[in-house]
Amino acid sequence: MEQYILTELAEIVGAGQLATADEELVSYSYDGSGQEFLPEAIVFPGSTQEISRIMALAYREKFPVVVRGAGSGMTGGSLPLKGGLVMAMSRLNRILEIDQDNQVAVVEPGVINGDFQKKLNSLGLFYPPDPASLAFCTLGGNVAECAGGPSAVKYGVTRDYVLGLEVVLADGRIIETGVRTAKGVVGYDLTRLFVGSEGTLAIITRIILKLLPLPVASATFMVCCRSILQATRLVRDLLALQRPRTVEFMDNTAVSLIRERLPFSLPDNTAAILLIEVDGSKISVKNQSALLTEFLDSYDMLLVKRAEKQADAKILWQARRALSPAAFALRPDKISEDVVVPRSKIPELVTFTEKLAKKHNLPVFTFGHAGDGNIHVNIMLDKKNKDELDQAKAVRIALFSKVILLSGTLSGEHGVGNTKAEFLSRELSPDTLKLMRQVKGLFDPLNILNPGKIFRDDK
Amino acid sequence: MEQYILTELAEIVGAGQLATADEELVSYSYDGSGQEFLPEAIVFPGSTQEISRIMALAYREKFPVVVRGAGSGMTGGSLPLKGGLVMAMSRLNRILEIDQDNQVAVVEPGVINGDFQKKLNSLGLFYPPDPASLAFCTLGGNVAECAGGPSAVKYGVTRDYVLGLEVVLADGRIIETGVRTAKGVVGYDLTRLFVGSEGTLAIITRIILKLLPLPVASATFMVCCRSILQATRLVRDLLALQRPRTVEFMDNTAVSLIRERLPFSLPDNTAAILLIEVDGSKISVKNQSALLTEFLDSYDMLLVKRAEKQADAKILWQARRALSPAAFALRPDKISEDVVVPRSKIPELVTFTEKLAKKHNLPVFTFGHAGDGNIHVNIMLDKKNKDELDQAKAVRIALFSKVILLSGTLSGEHGVGNTKAEFLSRELSPDTLKLMRQVKGLFDPLNILNPGKIFRDDK
């Protein structure tokens, strides 16, 4: 990046808000995907107006701009593939408004999901999207990737809570989209076009979110299943009756990784575990729990345990979240995919991955959001071992092919980024892909907004 | 439309599926908006392939194509403003698949909402969007307009249930968008860009819908309020506690129109009525009703009546639906707007419309979905009376200005069509509007898909 551009950038944001030192560049060169790409500079804008001026400059000088929240993305969304400028949103971290009467909030993109949740909860309000990284991921990143989480089976994903946006376009113009009301159908739905567009169409500078009243009570159940098939059938029958807040699944490899951390001892022949949580008012949770218990009793499960105390529920969820770190006992590296299949196809997918693991001689385990058919498939390997890397690549390709065959999709919440860009044509037809590229071309004719993401080549 | 084009159309669909006789053209010239525009021909395609060939022909010959479901739209969406071809979807009326295990349905656009509901209910399934016209409106039209209905306050609108689409593009290419799984974030969200695009971006030929388990029980309450303000405060406090299936509102002019049809006699000083319905499992409805009763008791309401029998509930909802026809006792014509404001602004909006009515000497009454802030404002007039027509226009303009001032939107569920196209620039900034026009230009470069809708000029 040439000096006169850096000078202009410093003029826009102030010299203290521009970083170019090597150690700073390195700090902003990686994310949750385990890749590394060095930016040429990092800018920390303090307002929409500054972002507008930065984009006008980028448009004039044709340099890439890659927006970064917390860098917790799993597919490389915040990495500067082609160099250029990383725009860190850490200063735009204000909750601008919480309108309790109308259950609407207005936030800046750098607000951390977990901080926002806590603030809302203290007011008796609730924002459901709960990605595993909620303690540090930002709402802007959540919107850019359309983040989900365990509670999506009942409450939906980020898309379902974004009412409107303020964005800066590639050339620096500022526009508003959507509404701050519960409904709105005036003009095209640009809001939801921007949700999940991974920073490739515009820069999100303000977010209007729909809120819900806080469910004050919850109850957690752990269910040990005799087989994957039994687990899936249970999920199907359960969802025909009620919508729990979460229906999480772990296969037996996953279970073996956290067995010692669980508050209950498991039968030896446990093939899979389900974690089911219901929430709502106290009386509603009481009733849902009674219904759920009756339902589970009618099944021939290995074990059903209700976490009677809040502490036990906490241990269960801690064990669930400990899965990812525990996996490194198997191998030093992990490739984690978040494929989705119709719920009824979960047994076929899980059985398939078990066979794949054997065939390619790599540990593969699955867990995830069974209620949504959103299964996290984790391929464990040593990346320094060339053969294991090749085997892992083969597993990945076979997995994606199978998912498409099962009428599924390659990503439920992580997005495409650069890590899955090469597989897009397996899911989307040439005409669909062409249309998406044309949309990209319309919003970002110079290809300066997060180039190299979603689409493989950037022409 | 020249003869050789008609000949080619007949070759595509068969001679029996093309209509050009005057009386047929007239039958397809009007809709729920009370306007009339004659098409040059009507075609009844029997498959996506036929629609693809029709669009290739339209693209080559540059004639307008306007898709029509049941013609129940309120803003002219299905009317051929610029002549050309009306494409009636009545033959594409098959429910292609109901996947009970995964709670997903695949339908053609001509399926009638009410028929679909009945079929689903018999299987213990549920599709929430319930526009007032559900007995005859089509799912294709619902998707094109992003239809809502009373149950949106709990269950959301059409957008929230469309997982994926098959569409035919302006030049005849067929593409699929979205997924048939609960989640999916691969590529841009073209699905939701098409939802609510009013037939201006592509032709919807197949719809993948998310379903829910059927709530088996419900309970309906009628609440008489001392003032609009009391009604609105009640709605605010109620929604902080629970999400009823519906929270419908009627102002006192509306109440006076149906007073005799209600199963309960009303206190004389009733300023507004709320109809509140809760639904769910039997036990859940019992508990929600108990909570609601306790909540209502804590308010100083004029009257609270629970419809103890299914029959009473039915009468209440029939009275609510009788509002529109009953209104013609006031004047022979009606202009009905479906504006939305933040819920807390409802009193200001309703008070404002009362003043407007007085100032312009026209009966104006309001009712609608209080839980969503989606208020139907009905201006009664005699269109043959020039002065009343002018006054009604003035009321409409003043209403729209006020709605924007209150951070609202001009339409919650009816769409823009041609009747509101001229007001779009009041809600959207020039840059937002320009971007939407560019999106239109990208998808429909020849402006042959429903020209004259959403945007005022079609260049």
Interface residues (C-beta under 8 A of the other chain):
Chain A: D99 Q100 D101 N102 Q103 V104 G124 E145 C146 G148 A152 V153 G156 V157 R159 D160 L169 R173 I174 I175 E176 T177 V179 R180 T181 A182 K183 G184 V185 V186 G187 Y188 D189 L190 R192 L193 V195 G196 S197 L201 L212 P213 R236 L239 A240 L241 Q242 R243 S281 I283 S284 N287 L291 V340 V341 P342 R343 S344 H369 G371 D372 G373 N374 S407 G408 T409 L410 S411 G412 E413 H414 G415 V416 K420 L424 E427 L428 S429 D431 T432 L433 L435 M436 Q438 V439 K440 L442 F443 I454
Chain B: D99 Q100 D101 N102 Q103 V104 G124 E145 C146 G148 A152 V153 G156 V157 R159 D160 L169 R173 I174 I175 E176 T177 V179 R180 T181 A182 K183 G184 V185 V186 G187 Y188 D189 L190 R192 L193 V195 G196 S197 L201 L212 P213 R236 L239 A240 L241 Q242 R243 S281 I283 S284 N287 L291 V340 V341 P342 R343 S344 H369 G371 D372 G373 N374 S407 G408 T409 L410 S411 G412 E413 H414 G415 V416 K420 L424 E427 L428 S429 D431 T432 L433 L435 M436 Q438 V439 K440 L442 F443 I454
